Amino acid sequence: MVTVNFSTILRSITNNESSVSIEFKGSIRSLLEALSNRYGETFSKRVLDNGQIRRYINIYVNGEDIRFLQGLDTELKSTDVIDFIPSVSGGC
């Protein structure tokens, strides 16, 4: 079972769930499909753009950015923890 954590700002598209544990085998791509089925079209639109992760969404597997792993093809194990964190920007 993988654990998926959502930052506070993303909870509006996850029925206010901050974390969910789901029985899952496969890649990040497959996980995104499963989460889209669970949370609906709003989740898909906010996280994905033409099948790719929107540039302001960061996904980490066990603390490692998937951009430095195999991206959407990163395979998951049942003990993995996945974090969805939007980019933060701003300044003075």
Buried (B, 14 or more C-beta within 10 A) or exposed (E): EBBBBBBEEBEEBBEEBEEBEEEBEEBBBBBBBBBBEBBEEEBBEBBBEEEEBBEEBBBBBEEEEBEEBEBBEBEBEEEBBBBBBBEEEEEE
